[in-house]
Amino acid sequence: MTNATLKQLSQQLAAGEVSSVELATHYLDRIEALNPQLNAFITVDRARTLADAAAADAARAAGQAGLLTGVPMVHKDIFCQQGWKTSCGSKMLDNFISPYSAHVVEQCHAAGLVTLGRANMDEFAMGSSNENSYYGAVKNPWDLNAIPGGSSGGSAAAVAARLTPVATATDTGGSIRQPASHCGVTGIKPTYGVVSRYGMVAYASSLDQGGPIAQAAEDCALMLNVMAGFDERDSTSLERAREDYTRELNQPLSGLRVGLPREYFAAGLDADVAKVIEDAVAELKKQGAQVVEISLPNTELSIPAYYVIAPAEASTNLSRYDGVRYGHRAAEYKDLVDMYEKTRAEGFGAEVKRRILVGSYVLSHGYYDAYYLKAQKIRRLIANDFKAAFEQCDVILGPVAPTAAFNIGEKSGDPVQMYLSDIYTLSVNLAGLPGMSVPAGFDRRGRPVGLQIIGNYFGEAKMLNVAHQFQLATDWHTRAPAL
Amino acid sequence: MKWEVVIGLEVHVQLNTATKIFSGTSTAFGAEPNTQASAVELAFPGVLPVLNKAVVEKAIRLGLALGSKINQKNVFARKNYFYPDLPKGYQISQMELPIVEGGALPILVGEEEKLVKLTRAHMEEDAGKSLHEDFSGMTGIDLNRAGTPLLEVVSEPDMRSPEEAVAYARALHSLVMWLGICDGNMQEGSFRVDANVSVRPFGQQEFGTRREIKNLNSFRFLEQAIKYEIQWQIDTLEDGGRVEQATVLFDPDSGETRMMRSKEDAHDYRYFPDPDLLPVRIADEQIERIRSEMPELPAAMKARFVEAFGVSSYDAALLTGSRATAEYFEAVAQASGQGKLAANWVNGEIAARLNREGKDIGDCPISAERLTGLIQRIADNTLSSKLAKQVFDALWESDLSADAIIERDGLKQVSDVGAIEKMVEEAIAANPKAVEEYRAGKEKALNALAGQVMKASKGKANPAQVQDILKQKLA
């Protein structure tokens, strides 16, 4: 049961081999036993979970079960969930019980999925190591000295440690793909606009996108079927016909054109990671894929562009946390401005403050053109790079991060070093493209390395097809850490 | 020194949509505090704005009425500042690419017409209200108003006197109600005016330094505030002082303006395009559809009234002061075939009586149909003007028709020559002194005799006939 995939669990439930309550109990017990080492969860509520599981069993008994009814899952603590604490990893929202549910949460609930708990994350999704959580760092299940990646570190670690078969996550600059890569699990960030942002606490609105993390690509496809879809409450949600993301899983890869951007294999890429990616590409070639060398010349500019645009948006998205209506409020203050200042000084962590300051600066009078507007122009150049590249290939492959997971504390004192490690993931968000990470091997220290697959707009089914075919031929995604 | 006054107005027009600009929450006024504030207005984590399309439609209506350019690509921007009644910490507004640019509004100052140019009008959301009075040592926040759609209409600095500023504000007020995009209720804050005021020596090209008077919610306060501000600026300059750019508030109790914040305290609003809202594209077809649905505008209607009903330009301007008045007048003028009489009654008795009772034309107890009945009896000489006034008062108090009142009160004018001759003869016989004076060339004496006849007829004799017959008999 521990290593079962989402698909297998759904089959076991349908066959009556196991009940939802039994499954929930199994995972809750595992969480209780293992989470103290990992710190992957912010909230676990056994009674509530078991009640939901019992309701799922009742629905099944009444003949009202869907494909995923009764399967347990975990939500990243960024998705508002009615009646659950939705902290977003911040002291600011430590006392915030959401009165409503995000679109993604509603969809999962409607599909009958049972919530095991709420996953730890970098505060307001700002971070690449999950060291920025008010609730403490998450540990990598493969090596407790290593970071799990961020910001969806709790989601990735929970799936890797088999504390849940699947978790929701969000990706603003790599926050699904990078932790998935570091934890040896599969994660997909869809095209911007495919998954509604309604009820997803905003970090950088034009970049944020929700998606699933699971063991296998097939599970991600099943979850995406639940999470995706038009939602009129999000003006950036795309009004498209529903699609079945499993539909291309079993297509052979012969004739597939695979683009390798030369900028993704240049200086700075760890040799072990490079080797893992080369081997993965070789496997796909073996299956009939053709390799094309491509260029994404503005890749390096994605770092400054991202670290202008994302903080700019974040600086105003986070203005609502003022202590007036909900969330943290300083205990003592002498007037309104003092209340704002103390509340925000106490409620936000260092990285959040840093990005609010940077964002306020780049939007301020006299600097707007030089920073924000310039970054938007770079953003267009980056999107154009991809447009040209996709004329030559069907998917783009590369590393997710320059190295496997680094050690906790290794980069936390140097934000610029931390930001540079996002080099291979940021441009996908800036262009609004879908991207995923698939387990593809380990480095010399035994830390997982993911293969990044970047698709064209709405190319999710094709990417999942590539990942699934890769996983049929390899077993990286089935390996679990010894805990 | 002679000073020239320069005034530009920014008017916040609350659009009368059923729901808020970025959520489905009701906009109805007067509900219990914070009962019309959803998660969107409360700015809960994760909520998102969705544009109410009716706001765009109403903005386009105003743009078309003002002859403005309608921008077909609209971008919403965030205007960032912290205030407790602004829950998101930013207001969604428009910066570059406002929906309406340019255009002009004709105003009437005295009998003179002038065109005031518009700079722009943009869509934005209103903030909530901070209530300082009811909570000692604390401030109450009511978010019912948060997210109410506004159109901020900005004029060029084209006005040169408080009277012009008031005339412009009134004309805009009447236009937005005419177009059906605002309820015009100034007490409830549906139409709020900020006035930018400066003075400069006559003949000087550059503008003086302006001060902005915020949030004036009546035409009277607007006039008082501007007058006070002008005098203050002139006094300051003539005393050798300088006017510093500032935002000021008008205190209706003292009649004075006082400083709210100086230029140094001005916010850096850090405007940037709101990433939660996509640019709004307005198609030609949409503009043309709205144009085809527009009511006849005041200027066109005014010209038509002059042409079709022979009323004076001044009367026509008054009649088209509001759409309801214009429609009322037109119904009476059409049905009675008496344009001038109709104009006199609508602009005269009706307007005066409504004004005295604090009502507007929509509450007028005399329907257009019943006023038509009265005017027909004036036109066919059934009623003298004096009797007509009597019938009018009775119409105001009852539901009866003019004819029924005339019948009931026996108010028919006596135009029977025999009857009038008899009364005239009696008056001549009874007032030999007046007769003598008249014959001696004192024209006024005739009025005394006519008065006696009118009295004898209880006011019902046709006054013109009385005059004629008197003259005949005394000739």
Interface residues (C-beta under 8 A of the other chain):
Chain A: F79 C80 T86 C88 L93 F96 S98 P99 Y100 A102 R197 Y198 G199 M200 V201 A202 A204 S205 S206 E232 R233 D234 S235 T236 A312 E313 S315 T316 S319 R320 D322 V324 R325 Y326 L336 Y340 S360 L363 S364 H365 Y368 Y372
Chain B: A39 L42 A43 F44 P45 G46 V47 L48 P49 V50 L51 R78 N80 F82 P84 P87 K88 G89 Y90 T139 I141 D268 R270 Y271 F272 P275 D276 L277 L278
